[in-house]
């Protein structure tokens, strides 16, 4: 049992766990997060893609081994603190009067002339030393205790890191990330989580008033902007969501992540000797004579030409005929009952934008922020408020006064001798000696 405790409370284990967490964080940065499984199989190949999916590196910060390592690191940090706390507590509680006057650390001595009472008053009032009530065989002990509480500041840092880890675990277990797609002019309250088939329905809705996209001169997207309105009962809030400028509401953060377009094509159908014009879109297939249907399957542009992939369906025969219509190019002919039906792509009547928002809920963020604030306070105590104790032993003799000085510091011991010399110089200056 003692070996297990020594292992769990070892600093080496803490370093190893920290490196593992850093290693996972690297993967979480370089590997795209939250994409469909097929994305990783296609981008990284079947073998590496399966490894990424098995290790959950597609959602690294919620992976089983990231969360498990956090729990292990939490236990290690608590064990380290418990194991070493008694030492710091003893230092904190140590009585500065428990010192051997004959064996002061970093001993420095000066000799003065004058009245011992005046020297006592100077040390007490000018240098702010305390006078010990304890009798030291006619010798008088003065001491100054600085920053004693800083012996425990490292445990504030430990405690703060524990709070940060707990906050990270809260976010990993009870938080989520997902996508929300909103068509321009429409409203949605549905989030599709990255790693769940079940949608999440928010208790408020977001309406996409307008989506704006700006381009660089070479045609690449420069900025995506979603002008939205939050509808929460009778309460509404207008907001702009941009790339790197998210919107926060009710503990959720909305990031501008992507966009898509839904074009409405004007097509001409020549059938039975007449031309008919229709509007075709992904949401609005074209019906002809209650028998034939033209559905939009895909669309795009290549070499400056707009095309639409369509499917022609005959409800009586059940026949499906796929085809492509291209603006400005010959029509698509379909033989129909000893006649032929011709489809022409006239132009794009309208483009409707779809804004892709990434939604993040992390209830552990306030806890993490609290932990980081406490870490800063703890580090200030560790590095800027070092515990130090100074002693002055006043030895009155017949024709002189001997002052033996000593000091203790937790870390900066090389400067103690200089500090004692400085105190000696101050005393001589005050007494004009």
N, C-alpha and C positions, 0 to 999 in steps of 0.2 A: 504493500500500500504506500509505503514511504517513497519507493522508486517512482510510482505513478504520480504522486504529489510533486516530487522533484521535477519530473518531466513536464507536468502541466504548468508548473510555476517557473519554468526556466526562461531566461531571456532569449536563448537561442531559438526556442520554439516560437516566440513572439516575432523574431526576425523572419523566420521561415514563413510563417502565416502571413506576415505583411507582404513579403515578396510574392506569395501566391495570389493575394488580392490584387497587387499591382499587375501581375501577369494577366489575370483575368480582365482587368480594366483595359489593358492594351488591346485584347481581343474585342472587347466591347466598343473600342474606338475605331479599329480598322475594319471590323466586319459589320456590314449594314445590319441594323437591328429591326426585328419585327416584320421581315418580309415573308411571303409565303414559302412553304418548304421547297416548292419547285424552283424558286429563284436560286437557292443555294446549290441545288443539284446541277443546275444549268451553268451557274457562274463558276463554281469551284470543282465541278466534275462529280461523278457519282460517289467515288471513294471519300474524298475530302468533304463533300457535301453531307454525306451520312454521318461523318465524325462530328461535324459542326452541329448537326441536328441532335445527335445523341448526347453531346455534352451541353446542349442548350445554349451554345454560343451565339445563336440568333436572338437570344434574349438574355445576354450574359449576366446582367445585374439581378435577374430573378432566377438564374439557373440553380439547380439543386446543390451544386458544389460551391457556388459563390455564397449562397445563404448558409450552407453547412460550415464553410470556412469562417464566415462572420460569427456564427455561434461558437465555434472553436476558439477564435481569437478573443471573443468576449470572455469565455471561461478562463483562458490563459491570462488575460489582463487582470481579472478579478483575483486569480490565484497568486499572481506576482505581487499584487498590492497587499493581499492578506499576509503573505510570507514576509514581506519586508517592512510592513507598517510598524511592528513592535520596535524596530531599531530607531526609526524616526520619532516614534512616540517617546522613547526614552531620552533622546536628545532634546525633544521639546520640553519634557518635564524635568530635565536635569537642573539641579540647583546650582547657580553660578557661585555660591559660597562654598561648594564642595571642591575646594582647591587647596593645594599645598602651597602656602606662602613661600616656602623655600625652593619650590620647583615650578615656577611660573613658566608657561610656554613662551618661547621667543623673548626671553627676559632681556629687559633694557633698564639701565640704572642711571639716575642723575642724583647729584648732591646739591643741596640748597642751604642757604643761611636764612635765618629769620624765625618768626614766631610760628610754631606748629599749628596754632589755632587759625592763623591767617591762611596758611597753606591749605588746611582742611576746608575753610570757607571758599577758597578759590576753586578747589577741585569740585566742591559740591555745587556752588552757584554758577561759576563760569563754565566749567567743563560738563556740567550736568551729570556727574557721576552720583550714584547712590552710595550711602555709607552703611556698611554692615553693622548690625547690632552685636554680632558675635565677637567675643573677645579672642584675640590672637596673641596672647602673652605680651600685651603692651603695644602691639602693632595695630595699626588701623587699616582696615581693608575698604577700598572703594571699588565699585564695579559699574560697568555700563553694558547693558544687554540690548543688542539691536536685532530687530527683525526675527525674533524667536519663532514667530508663527510661520516663517518661510520654510522651516523644517518640514512642514506638512503641505507646502504648495505643490510638490510633485504629485501628491495624491489627488489634488484638485485636477491636475492634468489627466491623471489616470481616470478619475471619475468622469471627466468631461469626454474623454475618448469613449468610455462606456456608453455615455448618453448619445454620442454620435452614432455608434454602432447600433444601439437600440432604435434610433431614428431611421437608420438605413434598413434595418430589419422590418420595421413597421411599414416603410414604403414598399419593400420587396414583397411582403406577404399580403398587405391589405390595399396596396395601390394597384394601378393598372395604366396601361397605355393602349391607345387604339386610334382608329381613323374615323372621321366624320366627313362624309361627302354631301355637299349641299349644292343643289342646282340654283343658278341665279334666279332670284325672284321667289324661291320656295323656302320652306321652313323644315327643320329637322331637329329631333332630339335623340337620335340614335347613334350610339358609338359602337363600332365593331372592334373589340379587343384583339390585340395581336395574337394571343395564344388561347383564344376561346371561341367556340362556334356560337355561343349564346350572346346576342347583342345586349348592350347596356342602355337602358332608357333613362335619360336625365329627367329631373323634375322641372325642367325649363326647356325652352326651345330657342334655336338660333335661326334667324332669317338672314339669308344672303341677299342684301339689297343690290349690290353691284360688285362685280369682280373686275379688277383692272390689272393688266399686265404691261410692263414696260420692257422695251428691248434695247440692246446695244446696237450700234451701227451695223455689226455683222449679222444681226438677226437672232443672237442668243438671248434668252430671257435675262432681264436685269432685276426686276422687282415684281413680286406678286403682292397684291393688296386686296383684302376682302373687307368690304364695307358691310358690317353686320349689325343686326339689332337683336339683343337678348330680350326674349319675351318670357317673363316670369309672373304669371297671373296677370294682374293689372299693372305690373311694374315693367318698364322697358328701359333698356340701356343701349345707346349707340356706341359702336367701337370700330376701330380700324385694326385689322390683324395683318401684320407684315412679316416678311422673313426677318428673323432676329429681333422681332418686336412683338412678343406674344401678348395675349389678353388673358387676364385672370378673373375668375368669377366662381364663387362658392367652393373654393378649394381646388378648382380645376384650372389647368393652364391650356390655352388653345394656341397652337403654333401653326403658322402658314407653312405647309409642307409640300403641297403639290397642287396641280390643277389638271383639268381635262376640258375638252370641248365637245359639244353636241351640235353638229350642224343640221340645218334644215335645208334639204335640197329641193329645188324646183325641177321636176321631171316632166317630160312629155311622153305620153303613151299614144301611139298611132294604132288604132284598132277599128276594124269595120269601116275603113275609109274616112275616119275622122280623127282629129288630134284632140287629145284631152290633157289638161295640165293638173298636176297634183303636187302636194307638198309631202315629201318623204323625210322621216327622221327616225331615230332609234325608238322613239316612243309612239310614233304614228305611222304604222304601215298603211299602204294604199290598197283599197279594195275596189275591184273592178267587176261590175255586173253581179255582185254577190257570189261570185264563183272563184275569181282569181285574186290572189293577194301578192303584193310586192313588199318584202321586208328588207330593211337595211341591216346587213350583217357586219360590215366594217367600212371604214373610209380612211382617206389619207391623201397625201400628195407626194408626187415623185417627179423630179426634173421639171418642176413648175406646173405639173398637170394634176388636176383634182380628179380623184376617182372614188367610186363607191362600189363596194361589193354587195350584191343583192341576192336574194333568193326568191324565185318565182314559184308560187304554190298553186296547184289546181285542186280545189276542194273535192271535186267530183271523182277524179282519178287518183288523188293522193300523190301525184307526181310533184317532185321538188327539183327545180332546175337552178343551179347557182350560176352567177355571171358577174361580169364587171362592166360598168358603164363609165366612160371617161368624157369629161367636158371637152367639146370640140372635136370629138372623134366619132367614127361611124357608130350607129345605134346597135342595140342588142336585139337580135331577132329570135322570136320564139314561135314555133309552129303551133297553131291553135285551130282545131276544127276546120281543116282545109283552108285556113286563112293563116295569117301571121300577125303576131303582136310585136310591135317595135317600141323599145324604150330608149329615150334620149335623156342625157344629163344636161340640163339647161344651164343652171348656175346654182350658187349657194345663196339662198334667200336670207338666212340668218344664222348666226353662231351664238349658241348659249353656252356660257362658261359654267363649269362645275368646280367648286373650290374644294381642295383636299386639305382638311385640317387634321392635325395630329393632336389628340387630347391626352393629357397626362394628369393623373390624380396621384399625389404623393402625400399622404397624411403625416409622414414622418419628417417633412421639411421643417416645421417649427421646432421639433425636438433637435434636429441636426443643427439648426442655427443657434439654439440655446447652448448646445454642446461646444460649438466653435467659439462662442463668446466666452464661455468659462475656460476654454483652453487658452485663450489669449490672456485672461486674468491670471491663470495658473503659471503660464510661461513668464509673465512679468515678475511674479513672485520668485520663480526659480532663478532667473538670470539677473534681476535688478535689485533684489532685496535679499542679499545673502546674510544668513545668520552670523553674527559676530559678537564676541564678548571681550571686553577690555577690563583689566584689573590694575589697580594702583595700590601698592602697599606702602604706607607712610610709617617710617621708622624714626621716631625722634631720638636724637642722641644729645650729648652734652653741648657740643658746639656746632652741630650741623643737623640737617634733616636729610635722610636718605629716602628716595622714592624708587622702589622696584616696580617695574611695569611689565605686564605680560598680556598676551592676546590669543584668541582662538578664532578661526574662521573655517567654514565648511569647505571652501574651495580656494579662494584667493589668498593663500598663505604666504606667497612670495612678497606681498606688499605690506604684510603686518609689521615687519621691522621698520619700514619707512613711516608707517602710521604712528608707531610708538615714538619714534624720533620726533615726529611732528607734534605729538602731544607734549613731549618733553620740552620742545622749543617754545610752545605756547605757555607752559608753566613758567619757564625762565623769563619770557617776555613780560608776563603779568607781574612777576616779582622783581623785574629790572635786574636780572642776574645774567 
